[in-house]
Structures are given as structure tokens and as C-alpha cells.
Amino acid sequence: MNHTLITGASSGIGKAIAWECAKRGMNLILVSLPGQELEAVARDLEVRYGIKTRYFETDLTKPDSPIHLFNETQSAGLDVNILINNAGVAGASYFDESSIEYIDERIQLNIRALVVLTRLYLPVLCKHETSHILNVSSLAAFFFIPYKSVYSASKAFVLSFSRSLSGEVKHRGVRISVVFPNGVQTNSSTGLRIKSHGRIGRWTQISADKVARCAVDGMLKNRFYIIPGFASHLLLFLRMILPVPVQQRLISREFVKEVSATCTHIRTA
Ligand SMILES: NC(=O)c1ccc[n+]([C@@H]2O[C@H](COP(=O)([O-])OP(=O)(O)OC[C@H]3O[C@@H](n4cnc5c(N)ncnc54)[C@H](OP(=O)(O)O)[C@@H]3O)[C@@H](O)[C@H]2O)c1
């Protein structure tokens, strides 16, 4: 029986993607950190949509966690035909004050877990006539963002990795898609970040449900780039026409607001 595996499915965009997939009758394997009521999400979806669900609670930043997850799904006989790498952490901070743990978490979850899960599940996906990988990046992948240097670089990595790999696996029936959301109110921290951008934040934000709908639609239509929302398209257009130094000045001015709003202290220079 085919299953769609979704990481970070207990809340935010991942949970919205789980609902969107369940509506379309897909059986689900939901993954998130322990103690986040993942079981309740799984049961809710089963009752409402009559699908089969399994859930696994694991911290994907731990080096062995992706392989344990893979082994568990394999020994449970769960066949995966869609892999959705959604789990990720954002945040803004002064780089020289960021702890090594803060940096590692972004690299381990946003990059390593995504790459290792893709590597592990690829042979399983290749056994299907057609299968999908949907990676959740961010609009930040297209910009160089001060105070979010590790995050924006991690999301640019997701773009580059996915595009490169898609050329390698397309002929084996595996279609790769990447979704690039911008400003989704998913938890108190993203709420605070969006608020710090004032009118621009309010205007460019988009709901998790809309991102999920666009992402699943785009994936099933074999689109590589999935960019939900008009505002994001406009920002990408501005990126094409504005000279890089102007872009950098504007971005820097915008994101210093975010780091000031979310860090415990404000620097004056
Ligand atoms: N929100 C935005 O504005 C925005 C914009 C662009 C891109 N994105 C991307 O969209 C994705 C989802 O973001 P979101 O805003 O929906 O985040 P969220 O509400 O914080 O949800 C993140 C999900 O990932 C899980 N997760 C976090 N750390 C994990 C770990 N170490 N191991 C396993 N699972 C872990 C969380 O599980 P728990 O609930 O158990 O903690 C949760 O289910 C991320 O990749 C993010 O970078 C978000």
C-alpha cells in the first residue's frame, strides 16, 4: 500500500500538507518531534478521510534519526511513493552571537536530514512507476539575507540540491518539486517575525492552507518550482529588475527589524 511520508507534520505547513494529502485519499506516515500530539493529528485524519496513517516521533537533528526512521518504516512494511521533506527551523540572529547549537540545528535539520532521508528513500521511490519528492524551501532561497545567513543559505541548498538531483532521477520516474513559501503564520515565533516587517509582512504573508494546496497541486503536476502567492512572484520580479546593491540595502533594512524584534537585545551598530 502506497504511503506519503511527511516530516514536521504535527504543526504549521507540514500539518496543512498532511490535511491536503489526506483529502486526496493518500495514506500517510507522519513524522515530528516527540510529545507534539502527532497521534491526535493522525487519528483525526483517519476518521475524517478514511485513510491509513502511521506516525513516528523522532528528533531529525540527531545523526542516526533518519536511518532509524527509515528502518522502522521498512520493517513495518510501509511502502513510500511520496516523500515530503518539510521539517525545518528558521529564526533571525546576529551571526557572531549565534551559538554553535543554533547553527547546527539549522544545518542538521534543514540540510542533512533532508539529504539523508532523500538518499535512504530514493531506492524505494524508484521502484514505483512514478513517485514524488517535495522539498520545502523558502523564498529566502533566492535572496542573500543578513541575520538569516545560515537559514537562507540552507534553503538555497535545498533548491540547488533538488534541481541537481532531479536531472539524475527523472528518467527513473522520480519527480522532484520544491515549494518556496514566504511569511506563513505557523507559530508564535513566525507570527512575531511577520509582525516585525509591518505593512510589508502583512501584505506578503500567506496561510499554511494555501501553501499546502499549491504545494500538493504543483507536486502532482510535476512542477519543479512552486511559488505560492502573488506577492512572492512580485518579490521575485523585483529581484530581477533591481540592481544587487539596491536589493541588499533594502533587504538589510527590512531584516534588521526582524532580528531586533526577535532577539533579546538590540544592537545599535
Ligand atoms: N512559516 C514560514 O513563514 C515559512 C516560510 C518559508 C519556509 N518555511 C519552511 O516551512 C517548513 C515548515 O515550517 P513551519 O513554519 O510550518 O514550522 P513549524 O510550525 O515550526 O513546524 C515545523 C515542523 O517541523 C517539526 N520539527 C522541528 N524540529 C524538528 C526536529 N528536530 N525533528 C523532527 N521534526 C522537527 C516540528 O515538529 P514539532 O511540532 O514536534 O516541534 C513541526 O512539525 C520549514 O522547512 C520552514 O523553513 C516556513
The ligand as an ORCA input file, in Angstrom:
! r2SCAN-3c Opt
* xyz 0 1
  N       6.483     29.745      8.401
  C       7.097     30.418      7.457
  O       6.982     31.638      7.372
  C       7.958     29.703      6.453
  C       8.388     30.414      5.316
  C       9.197     29.770      4.401
  C       9.559     28.445      4.590
  N       9.136     27.777      5.698
  C       9.574     26.379      5.857
  O       8.443     25.553      6.003
  C       8.773     24.431      6.817
  C       7.774     24.306      7.948
  O       7.813     25.498      8.707
  P       6.658     25.916      9.721
  O       6.654     27.392      9.810
  O       5.415     25.185      9.398
  O       7.293     25.393     11.074
  P       6.632     24.890     12.440
  O       5.227     25.369     12.573
  O       7.619     25.234     13.487
  O       6.644     23.351     12.178
  C       7.851     22.716     11.972
  C       7.598     21.251     11.987
  O       8.874     20.604     11.959
  C       8.991     19.775     13.085
  N      10.323     19.766     13.623
  C      11.010     20.827     14.113
  N      12.205     20.411     14.545
  C      12.244     19.073     14.314
  C      13.205     18.068     14.560
  N      14.378     18.358     15.125
  N      12.918     16.795     14.229
  C      11.734     16.477     13.681
  N      10.773     17.374     13.408
  C      11.041     18.649     13.738
  C       8.050     20.374     14.100
  O       7.697     19.341     14.987
  P       7.155     19.720     16.457
  O       5.806     20.319     16.244
  O       7.162     18.388     17.052
  O       8.123     20.708     17.052
  C       6.892     20.804     13.246
  O       6.044     19.720     12.959
  C      10.205     24.652      7.295
  O      11.094     23.943      6.480
  C      10.398     26.151      7.111
  O      11.734     26.512      6.931
  C       8.348     28.369      6.633
*
